């Protein structure tokens, strides 16, 4: 895989087609990359204690990378 952390990437397919971002993490064994601001997902976090609110956490999920 020729992609490294810190490279600028343009997405060529999928819901984020045409968007550009910086590589945050490379998952070589799975042939996937995590790009800042691309393929964003939301996860609900339950309240840990009474009186503390739960929250929504946004994170960038990995996308497949051509080799």
N, C-alpha and C positions, 0 to 999 in steps of 0.2 A: 504494500500500500504506500503510495507516494504522498499522502496527505499527512501533515503534521499539525500539532497544536499551535495555534496562532495564525494559521493560514486563513485567507479570506476565501469564502465559498459562495457560489451562486447556485441556488437550487434549480434543477432543470425539470422536475416533475413533481406532481402531487399538489396538495392544497396550498403550499407555500411557494409555488413555482414563481421564479423571477426574483425572489427575495434574496438578500445578501447578508451574510453574517460571518463572524469569526469563530473558528473551531475552538471549543472549550475543552473537549476531551476526545481521545481516539480509543475505540474499543477494537483492537486488532483481531482478537480471536473470534469476534462476532461480525467482523467487517462492517462496523457501524461507527458513526461519528455523532457527537453532540455539538450543536451549533447554537450560540447565544441568540435568543429571540426567535428561533425557528422551531416548529413543531411543539408549541407550548401546550402543556397539559395542566389541569387543575386537580388538586387533591384536597379532600376535606380532612381536617385534623380535628379530632374529638377533644372536648375540654378535658384537661387533666384533673382538675379539682373543681369542687363546687365554687361558684363565684368567678371562675375564669372562663372566658368565652372560647369557643372553638374558632377555627379560622380556615380560610382557603389559602392553599400554598400553590403558587404557579412554578412550574419547572420545565426545562427543555428536555424533551425525550429524544433518544437517539434515532437517527435515520439511517437507512442502508447507504452504503458507500460503494460505488463501482471500483473494482480493483484493476 
